[in-house]
């Protein structure tokens, strides 16, 4: 981005925090851009991985509705996204309903809306219908691929998790059972480390939460959630949405079913999810037809509630160039300049909460240790709009180093720190690797599963959309497993692409090794890392044992980064078992432990 003048700042949403049962809830408020209708729309997230994948579509829908004259609020339920709490706490379903009810009240007071509509996807649709029915003051309701009950949601979430788990290697035998109970659980947090739980693709569903979900059911609604309702079925397989529409009609709602494509491409990996334009059209059409424009006077903004929790406070918003970030600060300001602060870079097309919400959990944990953290959405990713003329979701851009530098300026002002650590996973590691050499304030770069070290602008939107293959060591181990041969016999393994990849990796490694042997010198990656090391900055590589980035690093630095073994401030570690984004809960806890140990040591040095 070249400057604030190119950004339509009036169209940017406002980060807001409001209270639900005394607990701060985070949201993004989109004010009407078109002729005001005096109507507010609250967007209700699905849960976990589905919420991560749908985040971009929700942003597009919010902008679309705001352009139609609606006040729109996106928000995170208690214990999710940027809101307070965690999934290990009790009474999650009750807290989620309280969050939605508070969001409705906040939007009504903030916008002066005479009517409120709700939109929800999957579990968010069921929560919207449940809360709407209980309140009796919702004017319109749009449901996309709603789940019929909490039990049905749990079954589907569990099946999806088991499918993904079957594609990973087994959990290491040494993992403590407590590590499987949600890595954010800690004494006094309201959670417990020995409560049985389910994992839902990187997110925790505790035993008590599963029991609470079992009480949610469209059959239990006693009155219509809203006079007007729209039901949009999923287009990949039957979901029984017509029966739900019939149930709403029986309760007295004017319910219609409209079919649109888009569900099957939305809940892919966030890098690959496609904004469902036809769905956005259908939802916008429903709300605009239900709520024609009416003049009204908007009230003054309400007093803001700070985002504060156990040992931390948070500040967030857009800078002058349109970059969005949230800074987590220790609750007690240091009496002298902070020794260290951390900048977490966007992970691919995920927004600033990070993979499996890890950035949020880590930032708040580190604040309690006296370390401030800024979570950054790079231009065109997450909340940060792209530069004029640029598409969204471009991960590998030359401008990212300048964006990191400007964000470090902001973090320095907020925290008082003068030394910084950059942390990034996958494409975020690429950004950290390129930003570190040019900024002497960076004392350490933590590169988690980096995939590439050089990329060309013409590589387009996403190198990460290319087929991803696991590490060579994974395929070697897989050959020893009987199940591999059974899957091979059933034709379930793409043998040819895997062989091509392994041959290409081997050829590249041999080429680099030959160059070293004949004295052609270090690769560009080795030279860059040596220069970073010589100025005293640390490089900490962390890989999951399955990740193909291990082979890429080996091509540049030799096995286990042996070419830099003489450098005490270059560290290389492998966590066996998890996938690239550390989906299993035990692996999130292990990654958190290693990162925290490293940062505390750096803070004291």
DOLUM-311130 format. One line per 10 residues: their letters; for each residue x, y, z of C-alpha. Coordinates in Angstrom, 1 decimal. Layout:
residues N
A> X Y Z; ...
***
This chain:
residues 605
XXXXXXXXXX> 0.0 0.0 0.0; 1.4 3.4 -0.9; -0.7 5.6 1.3; -3.8 6.3 3.3; -5.2 8.6 0.5; -5.8 5.5 -1.7; -7.8 3.7 1.0; -11.5 4.5 1.4; -11.3 4.7 5.2; -15.0 5.4 5.5
XXXXXXXXXX> -15.7 2.0 4.2; -13.4 0.2 6.6; -15.2 -1.5 9.5; -14.6 -0.4 13.1; -13.2 -2.8 15.7; -15.6 -2.8 18.6; -15.7 -4.5 22.0; -19.0 -5.0 23.9; -20.0 -6.8 27.0; -21.8 -10.1 27.3
XXXXXXXXXX> -22.6 -11.1 30.9; -19.6 -8.9 32.0; -17.2 -10.5 29.5; -15.7 -8.5 26.6; -16.7 -9.7 23.1; -14.9 -8.6 20.0; -16.6 -7.5 16.8; -16.2 -5.6 13.6; -18.9 -2.9 12.9; -19.7 -2.0 9.3
XXXXXXXXXX> -21.7 1.2 9.1; -24.2 1.8 6.3; -22.6 3.0 3.1; -25.8 3.2 1.0; -29.1 4.8 1.7; -29.7 3.9 5.4; -32.5 1.5 6.1; -32.6 1.7 9.9; -32.0 -2.0 10.1; -29.0 -3.9 11.6
XXXXXXXXXX> -27.8 -7.4 10.5; -25.8 -9.6 12.9; -23.7 -12.3 11.3; -23.4 -15.4 13.3; -20.2 -17.5 12.8; -20.1 -21.3 12.5; -17.7 -23.0 14.8; -13.9 -23.8 14.6; -12.5 -24.7 11.3; -15.7 -23.8 9.5
XXXXXXXXXX> -15.5 -20.3 11.0; -11.9 -19.9 9.8; -12.8 -20.9 6.3; -15.9 -18.7 6.1; -14.2 -15.6 7.6; -13.5 -14.1 4.2; -17.0 -14.7 2.9; -18.5 -13.1 6.0; -16.3 -10.0 5.4; -17.6 -9.8 1.8
XXXXXXXXXX> -21.2 -10.3 2.9; -20.9 -7.6 5.6; -19.5 -5.1 3.0; -22.2 -6.1 0.5; -25.0 -5.5 3.1; -23.4 -2.2 4.3; -23.4 -1.0 0.7; -27.2 -1.8 0.7; -27.7 0.5 3.7; -27.6 -1.9 6.6
XXXXXXXXXX> -25.6 -1.6 9.7; -23.7 -4.9 10.0; -21.9 -6.5 13.0; -19.6 -9.5 12.7; -18.5 -10.8 16.1; -16.7 -13.7 17.8; -18.5 -15.8 20.4; -17.1 -16.0 23.9; -13.9 -18.2 23.8; -13.5 -17.9 20.0
XXXXXXXXXX> -11.6 -15.6 17.7; -10.6 -12.3 19.3; -13.1 -12.5 22.2; -12.2 -13.3 25.8; -11.9 -16.8 27.1; -11.2 -20.2 25.6; -12.9 -23.4 24.6; -11.7 -25.2 27.7; -14.1 -23.1 29.9; -17.5 -24.5 31.1
XXXXXXXXXX> -20.9 -23.4 29.8; -19.7 -22.8 26.3; -23.1 -23.0 24.5; -24.7 -20.7 27.1; -21.9 -18.3 26.6; -22.2 -18.4 22.8; -25.9 -17.6 23.1; -25.2 -14.8 25.5; -22.6 -13.4 23.1; -25.1 -13.4 20.3
XXXXXXXXXX> -27.8 -11.8 22.4; -25.4 -9.1 23.5; -24.3 -8.5 19.9; -28.0 -7.9 19.0; -28.4 -5.4 21.8; -25.1 -3.6 20.9; -25.9 -3.2 17.3; -29.4 -1.9 18.0; -28.0 0.7 20.5; -25.0 1.6 18.3
XXXXXXXXXX> -26.9 2.0 15.0; -30.3 3.0 16.2; -31.8 0.2 14.2; -35.5 -0.2 14.3; -35.2 -3.9 13.4; -32.5 -6.6 13.5; -31.9 -9.5 11.2; -29.6 -12.5 11.7; -27.5 -14.5 9.3; -25.9 -17.8 10.3
XXXXXXXXXX> -24.0 -20.7 8.8; -24.0 -24.3 10.1; -23.9 -24.2 13.9; -24.2 -20.4 13.7; -27.5 -20.8 12.0; -28.8 -23.1 14.8; -27.6 -20.6 17.4; -29.3 -17.7 15.5; -32.6 -19.6 15.3; -32.4 -20.6 19.0
XXXXXXXXXX> -31.6 -17.1 20.3; -34.1 -15.5 17.9; -36.9 -17.8 19.1; -36.1 -17.1 22.8; -35.9 -13.3 22.3; -38.9 -12.8 20.0; -37.7 -9.5 18.7; -35.8 -10.5 15.5; -37.3 -9.3 12.2; -35.6 -11.6 9.7
XXXXXXXXXX> -33.4 -14.7 9.6; -31.2 -16.1 6.9; -29.8 -19.6 7.4; -27.1 -21.2 5.3; -26.6 -25.0 5.5; -28.0 -25.0 9.0; -27.4 -28.1 11.2; -30.7 -29.6 12.5; -29.3 -30.1 16.0; -26.2 -29.8 18.2
XXXXXXXXXX> -25.9 -33.6 18.1; -25.8 -33.6 14.3; -23.2 -30.9 14.4; -21.0 -32.9 16.8; -21.3 -36.1 14.7; -20.3 -34.2 11.6; -17.4 -32.4 13.3; -16.1 -35.6 14.8; -16.3 -37.4 11.4; -14.4 -34.6 9.7
XXXXXXXXXX> -11.8 -34.6 12.4; -11.3 -38.4 12.2; -11.0 -38.1 8.4; -8.2 -35.5 8.8; -6.6 -37.5 11.6; -6.4 -40.6 9.4; -4.2 -38.6 7.0; -1.7 -37.7 9.6; 0.9 -39.8 11.4; 0.1 -41.2 14.8
XXXXXXXXXX> 0.5 -39.2 18.0; 3.9 -39.7 19.7; 3.7 -42.2 22.5; 5.3 -39.7 25.0; 2.6 -37.1 24.9; 1.1 -36.4 28.3; -2.7 -37.1 28.4; -3.2 -33.5 29.8; -1.8 -32.1 26.6; -4.8 -33.4 24.7
XXXXXXXXXX> -7.3 -31.4 26.8; -6.7 -28.0 25.1; -3.4 -26.4 25.4; -4.8 -23.1 26.7; -6.2 -24.8 29.8; -4.3 -23.7 32.9; -5.0 -23.4 36.7; -7.6 -20.8 37.5; -8.8 -20.5 33.9; -12.1 -22.4 34.4
XXXXXXXXXX> -10.8 -25.4 32.4; -9.5 -28.8 33.4; -6.7 -30.8 32.0; -8.3 -34.2 32.7; -11.8 -33.6 31.3; -12.4 -35.9 28.3; -13.0 -34.0 25.1; -13.3 -34.3 21.3; -11.2 -32.5 18.8; -12.8 -30.8 15.9
XXXXXXXXXX> -10.1 -30.2 13.3; -7.8 -28.3 15.6; -10.5 -27.0 18.0; -11.6 -28.3 21.4; -15.1 -29.6 22.2; -15.1 -30.5 25.9; -17.3 -33.2 27.3; -19.5 -30.6 28.9; -19.8 -28.6 25.6; -20.8 -31.7 23.8
XXXXXXXXXX> -23.5 -32.4 26.4; -24.8 -28.8 26.0; -24.8 -29.0 22.2; -27.1 -32.0 22.6; -29.8 -29.7 24.0; -29.9 -27.5 20.8; -32.4 -28.7 18.2; -34.7 -27.0 15.8; -37.4 -29.3 17.1; -37.2 -27.6 20.5
XXXXXXXXXX> -38.1 -24.1 19.2; -41.4 -23.0 20.7; -42.0 -20.0 18.4; -40.7 -18.6 15.1; -37.3 -17.1 15.4; -38.4 -14.3 13.0; -41.5 -13.4 10.9; -39.4 -13.8 7.7; -36.9 -16.6 7.1; -34.6 -17.7 4.3
XXXXXXXXXX> -33.1 -21.2 4.2; -30.3 -21.9 1.8; -29.4 -25.7 1.7; -25.8 -26.9 1.2; -25.2 -27.9 -2.4; -22.8 -30.8 -1.8; -25.1 -33.3 -0.1; -28.6 -33.5 1.3; -28.9 -31.8 4.7; -32.6 -31.9 5.4
XXXXXXXXXX> -33.0 -28.1 5.1; -36.4 -28.3 3.6; -37.7 -30.0 6.8; -36.2 -27.1 8.8; -38.0 -24.6 6.6; -41.2 -26.6 7.1; -40.6 -26.4 10.9; -40.2 -22.6 10.7; -43.4 -22.3 8.7; -45.3 -24.4 11.2
XXXXXXXXXX> -44.1 -22.0 13.9; -45.5 -19.1 11.9; -42.6 -17.8 9.9; -42.8 -16.9 6.2; -40.0 -19.3 5.2; -38.6 -19.8 1.7; -35.9 -22.1 0.4; -33.5 -20.8 -2.2; -30.7 -23.0 -3.6; -27.4 -21.5 -4.6
XXXXXXXXXX> -24.0 -23.1 -5.2; -20.9 -22.3 -3.1; -21.0 -24.4 0.0; -18.6 -27.1 -1.3; -16.0 -24.5 -2.3; -16.3 -22.3 0.8; -15.2 -24.8 3.5; -12.0 -25.8 1.8; -8.7 -24.7 3.3; -8.9 -20.9 3.7
XXXXXXXXXX> -6.3 -20.5 1.0; -8.6 -22.2 -1.5; -12.1 -21.1 -0.3; -14.1 -19.2 -2.9; -16.4 -16.3 -2.0; -19.9 -17.6 -2.9; -21.2 -14.6 -4.9; -24.5 -16.2 -5.8; -25.2 -16.9 -2.1; -24.3 -13.3 -1.2
XXXXXXXXXX> -26.7 -12.1 -3.9; -29.5 -14.3 -2.5; -28.9 -13.1 1.1; -28.7 -9.5 0.1; -31.8 -9.8 -2.0; -33.7 -11.4 0.9; -32.8 -8.7 3.4; -33.3 -5.7 1.0; -36.8 -7.0 0.0; -37.7 -7.6 3.6
XXXXXXXXXX> -36.5 -4.2 4.8; -37.0 -1.3 2.4; -35.2 1.9 3.0; -36.6 4.2 5.7; -35.1 7.5 6.9; -33.9 7.5 10.4; -31.4 9.4 12.6; -28.4 7.4 13.8; -27.5 7.9 17.5; -24.2 8.9 18.8
XXXXXXXXXX> -21.6 6.0 19.3; -21.9 4.2 22.5; -19.1 4.2 25.1; -16.5 1.5 24.3; -15.6 -1.4 26.5; -11.8 -2.4 26.6; -10.7 -5.9 25.7; -9.0 -6.9 28.9; -8.4 -10.3 30.6; -6.2 -12.1 33.0
XXXXXXXXXX> -2.9 -10.2 32.7; -3.5 -8.5 29.3; -5.2 -5.7 27.5; -5.6 -5.4 23.7; -5.6 -2.5 21.3; -6.7 -3.0 17.7; -7.6 -1.3 14.5; -6.3 0.0 11.1; -3.2 2.2 10.7; -3.0 5.1 8.4
XXXXXXXXXX> -2.3 2.9 5.4; -5.1 0.4 6.1; -3.2 -2.4 7.7; -5.2 -4.1 10.5; -3.5 -5.4 13.6; -4.3 -6.2 17.2; -1.7 -5.6 19.9; -1.8 -7.6 23.2; 0.0 -5.8 26.0; 0.8 -6.8 29.6
XXXXXXXXXX> -1.9 -5.5 31.9; 0.8 -3.7 34.0; 2.8 -1.3 31.9; 6.6 -1.7 32.6; 8.3 1.1 34.4; 11.2 0.9 31.9; 11.4 0.1 28.2; 10.1 -3.4 27.5; 13.0 -5.8 26.6; 11.2 -7.6 23.8
XXXXXXXXXX> 8.0 -7.6 21.8; 6.7 -10.1 19.2; 5.1 -9.6 15.8; 3.0 -12.6 14.5; 2.6 -12.5 10.7; -0.5 -13.6 8.8; -0.6 -17.3 8.1; -1.5 -17.6 4.5; -5.1 -16.5 3.9; -6.0 -16.9 7.6
XXXXXXXXXX> -6.7 -13.8 9.5; -4.9 -12.5 12.6; -6.1 -15.2 15.0; -3.6 -17.6 13.4; -4.0 -21.3 12.8; -6.5 -22.9 15.2; -6.6 -19.5 17.1; -3.0 -20.1 18.3; -1.9 -16.5 17.9; -4.6 -15.3 20.2
XXXXXXXXXX> -3.8 -17.9 22.9; -0.1 -17.3 22.6; -0.3 -13.5 22.6; -2.3 -13.5 25.9; 0.0 -16.1 27.4; 3.1 -14.0 26.5; 1.5 -10.8 27.9; 1.3 -12.5 31.3; 5.1 -13.1 30.9; 5.6 -9.4 30.2
XXXXXXXXXX> 6.0 -9.7 26.4; 3.8 -7.6 24.1; 2.6 -9.2 20.8; 1.2 -7.6 17.6; -0.9 -9.9 15.4; -0.8 -8.5 11.8; -3.0 -8.9 8.8; -0.9 -8.1 5.8; -2.3 -6.1 2.9; -5.1 -8.1 1.1
XXXXXXXXXX> -5.3 -10.7 3.9; -7.7 -10.8 6.8; -9.2 -7.4 7.7; -6.5 -5.5 5.7; -7.9 -4.4 2.3; -5.6 -5.0 -0.7; -3.9 -2.1 -2.3; -5.9 -0.4 -5.1; -5.9 -2.7 -8.2; -4.5 -5.7 -6.3
XXXXXXXXXX> -6.4 -8.9 -5.6; -7.0 -10.4 -2.2; -4.9 -13.3 -0.8; -1.6 -12.6 -2.5; 0.8 -14.1 -0.1; 4.2 -13.6 -1.7; 4.8 -9.9 -2.3; 7.8 -7.6 -2.2; 5.8 -5.0 -0.2; 5.4 -7.3 2.8
XXXXXXXXXX> 8.8 -6.3 4.3; 7.8 -2.7 4.4; 4.5 -3.6 5.9; 6.2 -5.5 8.7; 8.6 -2.6 9.3; 5.7 -0.1 9.6; 4.0 -2.5 12.0; 7.1 -2.7 14.1; 7.0 1.1 14.4; 3.5 0.8 15.7
XXXXXXXXXX> 4.4 -2.0 18.1; 7.4 0.0 19.4; 5.1 3.0 20.1; 2.5 0.8 21.9; 4.9 -1.4 23.9; 8.0 0.7 24.4; 10.1 -2.2 23.1; 13.2 -1.8 20.9; 13.9 -5.4 20.2; 11.5 -7.7 18.3
XXXXXXXXXX> 11.0 -11.3 17.3; 9.1 -12.1 14.1; 7.1 -15.3 14.1; 5.4 -16.8 11.0; 4.1 -20.2 9.8; 4.3 -21.3 6.2; 3.9 -18.1 4.1; 4.2 -16.1 7.3; 7.7 -17.6 7.7; 8.5 -16.5 4.2
XXXXXXXXXX> 7.5 -12.9 5.2; 9.6 -13.1 8.4; 12.6 -14.4 6.5; 12.6 -11.5 4.0; 11.8 -8.8 6.6; 14.5 -9.8 9.1; 17.7 -8.9 7.2; 16.6 -5.3 6.4; 15.5 -4.3 9.9; 18.2 -4.3 12.6
XXXXXXXXXX> 15.5 -4.1 15.3; 14.6 -7.8 14.7; 16.5 -9.8 17.3; 15.0 -13.2 16.2; 13.0 -14.8 13.4; 11.0 -17.9 14.2; 10.3 -19.8 11.0; 7.7 -22.5 11.4; 7.3 -24.9 8.5; 8.6 -22.5 5.8
XXXXXXXXXX> 7.9 -23.8 2.3; 9.8 -21.4 0.0; 12.6 -18.9 0.4; 12.4 -17.2 -3.0; 9.2 -16.4 -4.9; 8.6 -14.4 -8.0; 5.8 -11.8 -8.3; 4.4 -13.6 -11.3; 3.9 -16.7 -9.1; 0.4 -15.2 -8.7
XXXXXXXXXX> -2.0 -15.4 -5.8; -1.0 -18.5 -3.9; 2.0 -20.7 -4.2; 0.3 -22.6 -1.4; -2.5 -23.7 -3.9; 0.0 -25.9 -5.6; -0.2 -29.6 -4.7; 1.4 -30.0 -1.3; 3.5 -33.1 -0.5; 4.8 -34.3 2.8
XXXXXXXXXX> 8.4 -34.8 3.8; 10.5 -37.5 2.3; 10.9 -39.0 5.8; 7.1 -39.4 6.0; 7.0 -41.4 2.8; 9.9 -43.6 4.0; 8.1 -44.3 7.2; 4.8 -44.9 5.4; 6.4 -47.7 3.3; 6.8 -49.7 6.5
XXXXXXXXXX> 3.1 -49.4 7.4; 0.7 -52.3 6.2; -2.1 -49.8 5.7; -0.1 -47.9 3.1; 0.1 -51.0 0.9; -3.6 -51.7 1.4; -4.4 -48.1 0.3; -2.0 -48.5 -2.6; -3.8 -51.7 -3.8; -7.2 -49.8 -3.6
XXXXXXXXXX> -5.8 -47.0 -5.8; -6.2 -44.4 -3.0; -2.6 -43.1 -3.3; -1.4 -40.8 -6.1; 1.8 -42.7 -6.8; 3.0 -40.9 -9.9; 2.9 -37.3 -8.4; 4.6 -38.4 -5.2; 7.4 -40.2 -7.1; 7.9 -37.1 -9.3
XXXXXXXXXX> 8.1 -34.9 -6.3; 10.6 -37.2 -4.5; 12.8 -37.5 -7.6; 12.8 -33.7 -8.0; 13.7 -33.2 -4.4; 16.5 -35.8 -4.6; 17.8 -34.1 -7.8; 17.8 -30.7 -6.2; 19.6 -32.0 -3.1; 22.2 -33.7 -5.2
XXXXXXXXXX> 22.7 -30.5 -7.2; 23.3 -28.4 -4.1; 25.5 -31.0 -2.6; 27.7 -31.2 -5.7; 28.0 -27.4 -5.7; 29.2 -27.5 -2.1; 31.7 -30.2 -2.9; 33.3 -28.4 -5.8; 33.5 -25.2 -3.8; 30.9 -23.1 -5.6
XXXXXXXXXX> 30.0 -21.6 -2.2; 26.9 -21.2 -0.1; 23.4 -20.9 -1.5; 21.6 -17.5 -1.2; 19.6 -18.8 1.7; 22.7 -19.8 3.6; 24.4 -16.5 2.9; 21.3 -14.6 4.1; 21.1 -16.6 7.3; 24.8 -16.2 8.0
XXXXXXXXXX> 24.5 -12.4 7.7; 21.5 -12.4 10.1; 23.5 -14.5 12.5; 26.6 -12.3 12.3; 24.7 -9.3 13.4; 23.6 -11.2 16.5; 20.0 -12.1 15.5; 18.6 -15.6 16.1; 17.0 -17.9 13.6; 14.8 -20.6 15.0
XXXXXXXXXX> 13.4 -23.2 12.6; 10.5 -25.4 13.8; 9.1 -28.1 11.5; 6.4 -30.7 11.9; 7.9 -34.1 10.9; 5.4 -34.5 8.1; 6.1 -31.2 6.3; 7.7 -31.0 2.9; 9.5 -27.8 3.9; 12.0 -30.1 5.7
XXXXXXXXXX> 13.3 -31.2 2.3; 13.4 -27.6 1.0; 15.6 -26.5 3.9; 17.8 -29.6 3.5; 18.5 -28.5 -0.1; 19.8 -25.2 1.1; 21.4 -26.0 4.4; 22.0 -29.8 4.4; 20.4 -32.3 6.7; 19.3 -30.8 10.0
XXXXXXXXXX> 20.7 -27.4 8.8; 24.2 -28.8 9.1; 25.7 -26.0 7.0; 24.9 -23.6 9.9; 25.8 -26.0 12.7; 28.6 -23.7 13.7; 26.2 -20.9 14.5; 24.9 -21.0 18.1; 22.1 -18.5 17.3; 20.7 -20.8 14.5
XXXXXXXXXX> 18.4 -23.5 15.9; 16.6 -26.3 14.1; 13.9 -28.5 15.7; 11.3 -31.0 14.5; 8.1 -31.9 16.2; 7.1 -35.4 15.1; 3.4 -36.1 14.4; 1.4 -33.0 13.6; 0.5 -31.7 10.2; 1.7 -28.4 8.7
XXXXXXXXXX> -0.7 -26.2 10.8; -0.4 -28.1 14.0; -4.0 -29.3 14.1; -3.8 -31.9 16.9; -4.3 -30.2 20.3; -1.3 -31.9 21.9; 0.9 -30.4 19.1; -0.4 -26.9 19.7; 0.5 -27.2 23.3; 4.0 -28.5 22.4
XXXXXXXXXX> 4.6 -25.7 19.9; 3.4 -23.2 22.5; 5.9 -24.6 25.1; 8.8 -24.4 22.7; 8.0 -20.9 21.5; 7.5 -19.6 25.0; 10.7 -21.1 26.3; 12.6 -19.5 23.4; 11.1 -16.1 23.8; 11.7 -16.0 27.6
XXXXX> 15.3 -16.9 27.0; 15.6 -14.1 24.4; 13.9 -11.6 26.7; 16.5 -12.2 29.4; 19.5 -12.1 27.0
***
